[in-house]
């Protein structure tokens, strides 16, 4: 049976896709990653959390790859 609690609307999916593309561009531009970077499952989960928390793509790139204190 279809589990409504795991349903993600097409609009949310589209927004996440656009945001992730912007995150990727920002991360490349900042020199955190190189083109053709392959996401691992842990980073994917982290990015979804950043998106849901409302971070901008550059904030998420910095949180993901920037210097950790």
mmCIF file of the N, C-alpha and C atoms, coordinates in Angstrom:
data_MODEL
# 
_entry.id   MODEL 
# 
loop_
_atom_site.group_PDB 
_atom_site.id 
_atom_site.type_symbol 
_atom_site.label_atom_id 
_atom_site.label_alt_id 
_atom_site.label_comp_id 
_atom_site.label_asym_id 
_atom_site.label_entity_id 
_atom_site.label_seq_id 
_atom_site.pdbx_PDB_ins_code 
_atom_site.Cartn_x 
_atom_site.Cartn_y 
_atom_site.Cartn_z 
_atom_site.occupancy 
_atom_site.B_iso_or_equiv 
_atom_site.pdbx_formal_charge 
_atom_site.auth_seq_id 
_atom_site.auth_comp_id 
_atom_site.auth_asym_id 
_atom_site.auth_atom_id 
_atom_site.pdbx_PDB_model_num 
ATOM 1   N N  . UNK A 1 1  ? 0.832  -1.180 0.000   1.00 0.00 ? 1  UNK A N  1 
ATOM 2   C CA . UNK A 1 1  ? 0.000  0.000  0.000   1.00 0.00 ? 1  UNK A CA 1 
ATOM 3   C C  . UNK A 1 1  ? 0.881  1.248  0.000   1.00 0.00 ? 1  UNK A C  1 
ATOM 4   N N  . UNK A 1 2  ? 0.407  2.294  -0.592  1.00 0.00 ? 2  UNK A N  1 
ATOM 5   C CA . UNK A 1 2  ? 1.126  3.567  -0.697  1.00 0.00 ? 2  UNK A CA 1 
ATOM 6   C C  . UNK A 1 2  ? 1.219  4.232  0.677   1.00 0.00 ? 2  UNK A C  1 
ATOM 7   N N  . UNK A 1 3  ? 2.409  4.594  1.081   1.00 0.00 ? 3  UNK A N  1 
ATOM 8   C CA . UNK A 1 3  ? 2.635  5.227  2.383   1.00 0.00 ? 3  UNK A CA 1 
ATOM 9   C C  . UNK A 1 3  ? 2.708  6.735  2.194   1.00 0.00 ? 3  UNK A C  1 
ATOM 10  N N  . UNK A 1 4  ? 1.647  7.442  2.593   1.00 0.00 ? 4  UNK A N  1 
ATOM 11  C CA . UNK A 1 4  ? 1.577  8.895  2.412   1.00 0.00 ? 4  UNK A CA 1 
ATOM 12  C C  . UNK A 1 4  ? 2.653  9.636  3.198   1.00 0.00 ? 4  UNK A C  1 
ATOM 13  N N  . UNK A 1 5  ? 3.147  9.045  4.279   1.00 0.00 ? 5  UNK A N  1 
ATOM 14  C CA . UNK A 1 5  ? 4.163  9.725  5.078   1.00 0.00 ? 5  UNK A CA 1 
ATOM 15  C C  . UNK A 1 5  ? 5.491  9.834  4.335   1.00 0.00 ? 5  UNK A C  1 
ATOM 16  N N  . UNK A 1 6  ? 5.685  9.031  3.303   1.00 0.00 ? 6  UNK A N  1 
ATOM 17  C CA . UNK A 1 6  ? 6.930  9.072  2.538   1.00 0.00 ? 6  UNK A CA 1 
ATOM 18  C C  . UNK A 1 6  ? 6.746  9.748  1.182   1.00 0.00 ? 6  UNK A C  1 
ATOM 19  N N  . UNK A 1 7  ? 5.566  10.301 0.935   1.00 0.00 ? 7  UNK A N  1 
ATOM 20  C CA . UNK A 1 7  ? 5.286  10.976 -0.324  1.00 0.00 ? 7  UNK A CA 1 
ATOM 21  C C  . UNK A 1 7  ? 5.993  12.320 -0.367  1.00 0.00 ? 7  UNK A C  1 
ATOM 22  N N  . UNK A 1 8  ? 6.640  12.591 -1.494  1.00 0.00 ? 8  UNK A N  1 
ATOM 23  C CA . UNK A 1 8  ? 7.293  13.884 -1.713  1.00 0.00 ? 8  UNK A CA 1 
ATOM 24  C C  . UNK A 1 8  ? 6.634  14.497 -2.941  1.00 0.00 ? 8  UNK A C  1 
ATOM 25  N N  . UNK A 1 9  ? 6.112  15.688 -2.778  1.00 0.00 ? 9  UNK A N  1 
ATOM 26  C CA . UNK A 1 9  ? 5.390  16.328 -3.877  1.00 0.00 ? 9  UNK A CA 1 
ATOM 27  C C  . UNK A 1 9  ? 6.342  16.648 -5.030  1.00 0.00 ? 9  UNK A C  1 
ATOM 28  N N  . UNK A 1 10 ? 5.811  16.673 -6.247  1.00 0.00 ? 10 UNK A N  1 
ATOM 29  C CA . UNK A 1 10 ? 6.637  17.043 -7.405  1.00 0.00 ? 10 UNK A CA 1 
ATOM 30  C C  . UNK A 1 10 ? 7.243  18.439 -7.273  1.00 0.00 ? 10 UNK A C  1 
ATOM 31  N N  . UNK A 1 11 ? 6.517  19.365 -6.665  1.00 0.00 ? 11 UNK A N  1 
ATOM 32  C CA . UNK A 1 11 ? 7.031  20.730 -6.496  1.00 0.00 ? 11 UNK A CA 1 
ATOM 33  C C  . UNK A 1 11 ? 8.233  20.720 -5.550  1.00 0.00 ? 11 UNK A C  1 
ATOM 34  N N  . UNK A 1 12 ? 8.137  19.953 -4.463  1.00 0.00 ? 12 UNK A N  1 
ATOM 35  C CA . UNK A 1 12 ? 9.259  19.830 -3.523  1.00 0.00 ? 12 UNK A CA 1 
ATOM 36  C C  . UNK A 1 12 ? 10.461 19.190 -4.224  1.00 0.00 ? 12 UNK A C  1 
ATOM 37  N N  . UNK A 1 13 ? 10.204 18.152 -4.992  1.00 0.00 ? 13 UNK A N  1 
ATOM 38  C CA . UNK A 1 13 ? 11.269 17.466 -5.715  1.00 0.00 ? 13 UNK A CA 1 
ATOM 39  C C  . UNK A 1 13 ? 11.937 18.400 -6.709  1.00 0.00 ? 13 UNK A C  1 
ATOM 40  N N  . UNK A 1 14 ? 11.151 19.189 -7.423  1.00 0.00 ? 14 UNK A N  1 
ATOM 41  C CA . UNK A 1 14 ? 11.699 20.145 -8.393  1.00 0.00 ? 14 UNK A CA 1 
ATOM 42  C C  . UNK A 1 14 ? 12.532 21.201 -7.679  1.00 0.00 ? 14 UNK A C  1 
ATOM 43  N N  . UNK A 1 15 ? 12.051 21.699 -6.557  1.00 0.00 ? 15 UNK A N  1 
ATOM 44  C CA . UNK A 1 15 ? 12.793 22.696 -5.789  1.00 0.00 ? 15 UNK A CA 1 
ATOM 45  C C  . UNK A 1 15 ? 14.105 22.139 -5.273  1.00 0.00 ? 15 UNK A C  1 
ATOM 46  N N  . UNK A 1 16 ? 14.068 20.901 -4.769  1.00 0.00 ? 16 UNK A N  1 
ATOM 47  C CA . UNK A 1 16 ? 15.283 20.252 -4.285  1.00 0.00 ? 16 UNK A CA 1 
ATOM 48  C C  . UNK A 1 16 ? 16.274 20.047 -5.428  1.00 0.00 ? 16 UNK A C  1 
ATOM 49  N N  . UNK A 1 17 ? 15.787 19.664 -6.601  1.00 0.00 ? 17 UNK A N  1 
ATOM 50  C CA . UNK A 1 17 ? 16.657 19.467 -7.758  1.00 0.00 ? 17 UNK A CA 1 
ATOM 51  C C  . UNK A 1 17 ? 17.339 20.779 -8.159  1.00 0.00 ? 17 UNK A C  1 
ATOM 52  N N  . UNK A 1 18 ? 16.580 21.856 -8.236  1.00 0.00 ? 18 UNK A N  1 
ATOM 53  C CA . UNK A 1 18 ? 17.152 23.160 -8.599  1.00 0.00 ? 18 UNK A CA 1 
ATOM 54  C C  . UNK A 1 18 ? 18.140 23.634 -7.539  1.00 0.00 ? 18 UNK A C  1 
ATOM 55  N N  . UNK A 1 19 ? 17.786 23.464 -6.285  1.00 0.00 ? 19 UNK A N  1 
ATOM 56  C CA . UNK A 1 19 ? 18.649 23.861 -5.185  1.00 0.00 ? 19 UNK A CA 1 
ATOM 57  C C  . UNK A 1 19 ? 19.955 23.064 -5.214  1.00 0.00 ? 19 UNK A C  1 
ATOM 58  N N  . UNK A 1 20 ? 19.869 21.757 -5.480  1.00 0.00 ? 20 UNK A N  1 
ATOM 59  C CA . UNK A 1 20 ? 21.059 20.906 -5.519  1.00 0.00 ? 20 UNK A CA 1 
ATOM 60  C C  . UNK A 1 20 ? 21.976 21.303 -6.664  1.00 0.00 ? 20 UNK A C  1 
ATOM 61  N N  . UNK A 1 21 ? 21.399 21.656 -7.799  1.00 0.00 ? 21 UNK A N  1 
ATOM 62  C CA . UNK A 1 21 ? 22.223 22.133 -8.924  1.00 0.00 ? 21 UNK A CA 1 
ATOM 63  C C  . UNK A 1 21 ? 22.955 23.430 -8.548  1.00 0.00 ? 21 UNK A C  1 
ATOM 64  N N  . UNK A 1 22 ? 22.240 24.324 -7.870  1.00 0.00 ? 22 UNK A N  1 
ATOM 65  C CA . UNK A 1 22 ? 22.867 25.573 -7.423  1.00 0.00 ? 22 UNK A CA 1 
ATOM 66  C C  . UNK A 1 22 ? 23.949 25.289 -6.381  1.00 0.00 ? 22 UNK A C  1 
ATOM 67  N N  . UNK A 1 23 ? 23.680 24.362 -5.469  1.00 0.00 ? 23 UNK A N  1 
ATOM 68  C CA . UNK A 1 23 ? 24.672 23.954 -4.460  1.00 0.00 ? 23 UNK A CA 1 
ATOM 69  C C  . UNK A 1 23 ? 25.931 23.430 -5.145  1.00 0.00 ? 23 UNK A C  1 
ATOM 70  N N  . UNK A 1 24 ? 25.754 22.593 -6.131  1.00 0.00 ? 24 UNK A N  1 
ATOM 71  C CA . UNK A 1 24 ? 26.882 22.016 -6.869  1.00 0.00 ? 24 UNK A CA 1 
ATOM 72  C C  . UNK A 1 24 ? 27.707 23.125 -7.517  1.00 0.00 ? 24 UNK A C  1 
ATOM 73  N N  . UNK A 1 25 ? 27.043 24.057 -8.191  1.00 0.00 ? 25 UNK A N  1 
ATOM 74  C CA . UNK A 1 25 ? 27.752 25.165 -8.826  1.00 0.00 ? 25 UNK A CA 1 
ATOM 75  C C  . UNK A 1 25 ? 28.520 26.012 -7.823  1.00 0.00 ? 25 UNK A C  1 
ATOM 76  N N  . UNK A 1 26 ? 27.906 26.285 -6.696  1.00 0.00 ? 26 UNK A N  1 
ATOM 77  C CA . UNK A 1 26 ? 28.568 27.069 -5.651  1.00 0.00 ? 26 UNK A CA 1 
ATOM 78  C C  . UNK A 1 26 ? 29.773 26.312 -5.075  1.00 0.00 ? 26 UNK A C  1 
ATOM 79  N N  . UNK A 1 27 ? 29.624 25.013 -4.869  1.00 0.00 ? 27 UNK A N  1 
ATOM 80  C CA . UNK A 1 27 ? 30.718 24.202 -4.313  1.00 0.00 ? 27 UNK A CA 1 
ATOM 81  C C  . UNK A 1 27 ? 31.893 24.131 -5.280  1.00 0.00 ? 27 UNK A C  1 
ATOM 82  N N  . UNK A 1 28 ? 31.619 24.027 -6.576  1.00 0.00 ? 28 UNK A N  1 
ATOM 83  C CA . UNK A 1 28 ? 32.685 24.007 -7.584  1.00 0.00 ? 28 UNK A CA 1 
ATOM 84  C C  . UNK A 1 28 ? 33.364 25.372 -7.628  1.00 0.00 ? 28 UNK A C  1 
ATOM 85  N N  . UNK A 1 29 ? 32.566 26.423 -7.679  1.00 0.00 ? 29 UNK A N  1 
ATOM 86  C CA . UNK A 1 29 ? 33.113 27.787 -7.763  1.00 0.00 ? 29 UNK A CA 1 
ATOM 87  C C  . UNK A 1 29 ? 33.984 28.117 -6.551  1.00 0.00 ? 29 UNK A C  1 
ATOM 88  N N  . UNK A 1 30 ? 33.593 27.641 -5.380  1.00 0.00 ? 30 UNK A N  1 
ATOM 89  C CA . UNK A 1 30 ? 34.358 27.906 -4.156  1.00 0.00 ? 30 UNK A CA 1 
ATOM 90  C C  . UNK A 1 30 ? 35.597 27.020 -4.048  1.00 0.00 ? 30 UNK A C  1 
ATOM 91  N N  . UNK A 1 31 ? 35.721 26.052 -4.948  1.00 0.00 ? 31 UNK A N  1 
ATOM 92  C CA . UNK A 1 31 ? 36.881 25.160 -4.927  1.00 0.00 ? 31 UNK A CA 1 
ATOM 93  C C  . UNK A 1 31 ? 36.767 24.021 -3.922  1.00 0.00 ? 31 UNK A C  1 
ATOM 94  N N  . UNK A 1 32 ? 35.554 23.786 -3.403  1.00 0.00 ? 32 UNK A N  1 
ATOM 95  C CA . UNK A 1 32 ? 35.366 22.691 -2.459  1.00 0.00 ? 32 UNK A CA 1 
ATOM 96  C C  . UNK A 1 32 ? 35.403 21.336 -3.163  1.00 0.00 ? 32 UNK A C  1 
ATOM 97  N N  . UNK A 1 33 ? 34.887 21.302 -4.391  1.00 0.00 ? 33 UNK A N  1 
ATOM 98  C CA . UNK A 1 33 ? 34.846 20.064 -5.168  1.00 0.00 ? 33 UNK A CA 1 
ATOM 99  C C  . UNK A 1 33 ? 35.240 20.372 -6.605  1.00 0.00 ? 33 UNK A C  1 
ATOM 100 N N  . UNK A 1 34 ? 35.496 19.337 -7.357  1.00 0.00 ? 34 UNK A N  1 
ATOM 101 C CA . UNK A 1 34 ? 35.783 19.481 -8.789  1.00 0.00 ? 34 UNK A CA 1 
ATOM 102 C C  . UNK A 1 34 ? 34.589 18.964 -9.578  1.00 0.00 ? 34 UNK A C  1 
ATOM 103 N N  . UNK A 1 35 ? 34.528 19.353 -10.820 1.00 0.00 ? 35 UNK A N  1 
ATOM 104 C CA . UNK A 1 35 ? 33.462 18.856 -11.687 1.00 0.00 ? 35 UNK A CA 1 
ATOM 105 C C  . UNK A 1 35 ? 33.479 17.331 -11.668 1.00 0.00 ? 35 UNK A C  1 
ATOM 106 N N  . UNK A 1 36 ? 32.347 16.736 -11.894 1.00 0.00 ? 36 UNK A N  1 
ATOM 107 C CA . UNK A 1 36 ? 32.155 15.280 -11.900 1.00 0.00 ? 36 UNK A CA 1 
ATOM 108 C C  . UNK A 1 36 ? 32.246 14.673 -10.504 1.00 0.00 ? 36 UNK A C  1 
ATOM 109 N N  . UNK A 1 37 ? 32.053 15.493 -9.477  1.00 0.00 ? 37 UNK A N  1 
ATOM 110 C CA . UNK A 1 37 ? 32.022 15.017 -8.099  1.00 0.00 ? 37 UNK A CA 1 
ATOM 111 C C  . UNK A 1 37 ? 30.861 14.043 -7.938  1.00 0.00 ? 37 UNK A C  1 
ATOM 112 N N  . UNK A 1 38 ? 31.102 12.922 -7.283  1.00 0.00 ? 38 UNK A N  1 
ATOM 113 C CA . UNK A 1 38 ? 30.068 11.919 -7.051  1.00 0.00 ? 38 UNK A CA 1 
ATOM 114 C C  . UNK A 1 38 ? 29.612 11.990 -5.597  1.00 0.00 ? 38 UNK A C  1 
ATOM 115 N N  . UNK A 1 39 ? 28.328 12.219 -5.405  1.00 0.00 ? 39 UNK A N  1 
ATOM 116 C CA . UNK A 1 39 ? 27.770 12.280 -4.053  1.00 0.00 ? 39 UNK A CA 1 
ATOM 117 C C  . UNK A 1 39 ? 27.706 10.887 -3.438  1.00 0.00 ? 39 UNK A C  1 
ATOM 118 N N  . UNK A 1 40 ? 28.009 10.812 -2.155  1.00 0.00 ? 40 UNK A N  1 
ATOM 119 C CA . UNK A 1 40 ? 27.846 9.557  -1.426  1.00 0.00 ? 40 UNK A CA 1 
ATOM 120 C C  . UNK A 1 40 ? 26.541 9.648  -0.633  1.00 0.00 ? 40 UNK A C  1 
ATOM 121 N N  . UNK A 1 41 ? 26.022 8.516  -0.154  1.00 0.00 ? 41 UNK A N  1 
ATOM 122 C CA . UNK A 1 41 ? 24.733 8.530  0.553   1.00 0.00 ? 41 UNK A CA 1 
ATOM 123 C C  . UNK A 1 41 ? 24.694 9.443  1.781   1.00 0.00 ? 41 UNK A C  1 
ATOM 124 N N  . UNK A 1 42 ? 25.779 9.560  2.512   1.00 0.00 ? 42 UNK A N  1 
ATOM 125 C CA . UNK A 1 42 ? 25.815 10.415 3.695   1.00 0.00 ? 42 UNK A CA 1 
ATOM 126 C C  . UNK A 1 42 ? 25.659 11.881 3.292   1.00 0.00 ? 42 UNK A C  1 
ATOM 127 N N  . UNK A 1 43 ? 26.341 12.293 2.239   1.00 0.00 ? 43 UNK A N  1 
ATOM 128 C CA . UNK A 1 43 ? 26.252 13.685 1.773   1.00 0.00 ? 43 UNK A CA 1 
ATOM 129 C C  . UNK A 1 43 ? 24.865 13.977 1.222   1.00 0.00 ? 43 UNK A C  1 
ATOM 130 N N  . UNK A 1 44 ? 24.268 13.020 0.541   1.00 0.00 ? 44 UNK A N  1 
ATOM 131 C CA . UNK A 1 44 ? 22.910 13.208 0.022   1.00 0.00 ? 44 UNK A CA 1 
ATOM 132 C C  . UNK A 1 44 ? 21.940 13.466 1.173   1.00 0.00 ? 44 UNK A C  1 
ATOM 133 N N  . UNK A 1 45 ? 22.040 12.673 2.219   1.00 0.00 ? 45 UNK A N  1 
ATOM 134 C CA . UNK A 1 45 ? 21.168 12.855 3.382   1.00 0.00 ? 45 UNK A CA 1 
ATOM 135 C C  . UNK A 1 45 ? 21.416 14.215 4.029   1.00 0.00 ? 45 UNK A C  1 
ATOM 136 N N  . UNK A 1 46 ? 22.678 14.601 4.136   1.00 0.00 ? 46 UNK A N  1 
ATOM 137 C CA . UNK A 1 46 ? 23.040 15.892 4.722   1.00 0.00 ? 46 UNK A CA 1 
ATOM 138 C C  . UNK A 1 46 ? 22.459 17.029 3.883   1.00 0.00 ? 46 UNK A C  1 
ATOM 139 N N  . UNK A 1 47 ? 22.549 16.927 2.567   1.00 0.00 ? 47 UNK A N  1 
ATOM 140 C CA . UNK A 1 47 ? 22.028 17.978 1.692   1.00 0.00 ? 47 UNK A CA 1 
ATOM 141 C C  . UNK A 1 47 ? 20.517 18.122 1.826   1.00 0.00 ? 47 UNK A C  1 
ATOM 142 N N  . UNK A 1 48 ? 19.816 17.012 1.914   1.00 0.00 ? 48 UNK A N  1 
ATOM 143 C CA . UNK A 1 48 ? 18.367 17.084 2.103   1.00 0.00 ? 48 UNK A CA 1 
ATOM 144 C C  . UNK A 1 48 ? 18.038 17.823 3.394   1.00 0.00 ? 48 UNK A C  1 
ATOM 145 N N  . UNK A 1 49 ? 18.804 17.549 4.431   1.00 0.00 ? 49 UNK A N  1 
ATOM 146 C CA . UNK A 1 49 ? 18.588 18.235 5.712   1.00 0.00 ? 49 UNK A CA 1 
ATOM 147 C C  . UNK A 1 49 ? 18.849 19.726 5.587   1.00 0.00 ? 49 UNK A C  1 
ATOM 148 N N  . UNK A 1 50 ? 19.919 20.095 4.882   1.00 0.00 ? 50 UNK A N  1 
ATOM 149 C CA . UNK A 1 50 ? 20.235 21.512 4.680   1.00 0.00 ? 50 UNK A CA 1 
ATOM 150 C C  . UNK A 1 50 ? 19.126 22.204 3.896   1.00 0.00 ? 50 UNK A C  1 
ATOM 151 N N  . UNK A 1 51 ? 18.631 21.529 2.859   1.00 0.00 ? 51 UNK A N  1 
ATOM 152 C CA . UNK A 1 51 ? 17.546 22.085 2.049   1.00 0.00 ? 51 UNK A CA 1 
ATOM 153 C C  . UNK A 1 51 ? 16.301 22.289 2.904   1.00 0.00 ? 51 UNK A C  1 
ATOM 154 N N  . UNK A 1 52 ? 15.933 21.271 3.658   1.00 0.00 ? 52 UNK A N  1 
ATOM 155 C CA . UNK A 1 52 ? 14.732 21.351 4.501   1.00 0.00 ? 52 UNK A CA 1 
ATOM 156 C C  . UNK A 1 52 ? 14.872 22.387 5.612   1.00 0.00 ? 52 UNK A C  1 
ATOM 157 N N  . UNK A 1 53 ? 16.111 22.650 6.045   1.00 0.00 ? 53 UNK A N  1 
ATOM 158 C CA . UNK A 1 53 ? 16.350 23.661 7.081   1.00 0.00 ? 53 UNK A CA 1 
ATOM 159 C C  . UNK A 1 53 ? 16.339 25.071 6.516   1.00 0.00 ? 53 UNK A C  1 
ATOM 160 N N  . UNK A 1 54 ? 16.349 25.203 5.192   1.00 0.00 ? 54 UNK A N  1 
ATOM 161 C CA . UNK A 1 54 ? 16.270 26.516 4.568   1.00 0.00 ? 54 UNK A CA 1 
ATOM 162 C C  . UNK A 1 54 ? 17.606 27.166 4.259   1.00 0.00 ? 54 UNK A C  1 
ATOM 163 N N  . UNK A 1 55 ? 18.709 26.398 4.305   1.00 0.00 ? 55 UNK A N  1 
ATOM 164 C CA . UNK A 1 55 ? 20.007 26.972 3.963   1.00 0.00 ? 55 UNK A CA 1 
ATOM 165 C C  . UNK A 1 55 ? 20.052 27.297 2.472   1.00 0.00 ? 55 UNK A C  1 
ATOM 166 N N  . UNK A 1 56 ? 20.770 28.344 2.137   1.00 0.00 ? 56 UNK A N  1 
ATOM 167 C CA . UNK A 1 56 ? 20.990 28.665 0.729   1.00 0.00 ? 56 UNK A CA 1 
ATOM 168 C C  . UNK A 1 56 ? 22.018 27.672 0.178   1.00 0.00 ? 56 UNK A C  1 
ATOM 169 N N  . UNK A 1 57 ? 22.125 27.549 -1.133  1.00 0.00 ? 57 UNK A N  1 
ATOM 170 C CA . UNK A 1 57 ? 23.121 26.634 -1.692  1.00 0.00 ? 57 UNK A CA 1 
ATOM 171 C C  . UNK A 1 57 ? 24.553 26.933 -1.237  1.00 0.00 ? 57 UNK A C  1 
ATOM 172 N N  . UNK A 1 58 ? 24.939 28.212 -1.154  1.00 0.00 ? 58 UNK A N  1 
ATOM 173 C CA . UNK A 1 58 ? 26.304 28.532 -0.722  1.00 0.00 ? 58 UNK A CA 1 
ATOM 174 C C  . UNK A 1 58 ? 26.496 28.217 0.756   1.00 0.00 ? 58 UNK A C  1 
ATOM 175 N N  . UNK A 1 59 ? 25.471 28.472 1.569   1.00 0.00 ? 59 UNK A N  1 
ATOM 176 C CA . UNK A 1 59 ? 25.563 28.116 2.986   1.00 0.00 ? 59 UNK A CA 1 
ATOM 177 C C  . UNK A 1 59 ? 25.716 26.602 3.151   1.00 0.00 ? 59 UNK A C  1 
ATOM 178 N N  . UNK A 1 60 ? 24.998 25.853 2.344   1.00 0.00 ? 60 UNK A N  1 
ATOM 179 C CA . UNK A 1 60 ? 25.083 24.397 2.413   1.00 0.00 ? 60 UNK A CA 1 
ATOM 180 C C  . UNK A 1 60 ? 26.449 23.902 1.943   1.00 0.00 ? 60 UNK A C  1 
ATOM 181 N N  . UNK A 1 61 ? 27.008 24.523 0.904   1.00 0.00 ? 61 UNK A N  1 
ATOM 182 C CA . UNK A 1 61 ? 28.339 24.132 0.428   1.00 0.00 ? 61 UNK A CA 1 
ATOM 183 C C  . UNK A 1 61 ? 29.373 24.392 1.514   1.00 0.00 ? 61 UNK A C  1 
ATOM 184 N N  . UNK A 1 62 ? 29.257 25.535 2.172   1.00 0.00 ? 62 UNK A N  1 
ATOM 185 C CA . UNK A 1 62 ? 30.192 25.856 3.247   1.00 0.00 ? 62 UNK A CA 1 
ATOM 186 C C  . UNK A 1 62 ? 30.021 24.902 4.426   1.00 0.00 ? 62 UNK A C  1 
ATOM 187 N N  . UNK A 1 63 ? 28.784 24.585 4.772   1.00 0.00 ? 63 UNK A N  1 
ATOM 188 C CA . UNK A 1 63 ? 28.516 23.664 5.878   1.00 0.00 ? 63 UNK A CA 1 
ATOM 189 C C  . UNK A 1 63 ? 29.023 22.259 5.561   1.00 0.00 ? 63 UNK A C  1 
ATOM 190 N N  . UNK A 1 64 ? 28.903 21.877 4.304   1.00 0.00 ? 64 UNK A N  1 
ATOM 191 C CA . UNK A 1 64 ? 29.279 20.537 3.888   1.00 0.00 ? 64 UNK A CA 1 
ATOM 192 C C  . UNK A 1 64 ? 30.792 20.367 3.761   1.00 0.00 ? 64 UNK A C  1 
ATOM 193 N N  . UNK A 1 65 ? 31.464 21.353 3.203   1.00 0.00 ? 65 UNK A N  1 
ATOM 194 C CA . UNK A 1 65 ? 32.890 21.209 2.870   1.00 0.00 ? 65 UNK A CA 1 
ATOM 195 C C  . UNK A 1 65 ? 33.820 22.191 3.550   1.00 0.00 ? 65 UNK A C  1 
ATOM 196 N N  . UNK A 1 66 ? 33.262 23.236 4.141   1.00 0.00 ? 66 UNK A N  1 
ATOM 197 C CA . UNK A 1 66 ? 34.101 24.268 4.733   1.00 0.00 ? 66 UNK A CA 1 
ATOM 198 C C  . UNK A 1 66 ? 34.851 23.779 5.954   1.00 0.00 ? 66 UNK A C  1 
ATOM 199 N N  . UNK A 1 67 ? 35.704 24.640 6.444   1.00 0.00 ? 67 UNK A N  1 
ATOM 200 C CA . UNK A 1 67 ? 36.521 24.328 7.614   1.00 0.00 ? 67 UNK A CA 1 
ATOM 201 C C  . UNK A 1 67 ? 35.640 24.043 8.814   1.00 0.00 ? 67 UNK A C  1 
ATOM 202 N N  . UNK A 1 68 ? 35.886 22.932 9.464   1.00 0.00 ? 68 UNK A N  1 
ATOM 203 C CA . UNK A 1 68 ? 35.146 22.555 10.658  1.00 0.00 ? 68 UNK A CA 1 
ATOM 204 C C  . UNK A 1 68 ? 35.951 22.991 11.876  1.00 0.00 ? 68 UNK A C  1 
ATOM 205 N N  . UNK A 1 69 ? 35.299 23.623 12.816  1.00 0.00 ? 69 UNK A N  1 
ATOM 206 C CA . UNK A 1 69 ? 35.983 24.071 14.043  1.00 0.00 ? 69 UNK A CA 1 
ATOM 207 C C  . UNK A 1 69 ? 36.117 22.941 15.026  1.00 0.00 ? 69 UNK A C  1 
# 
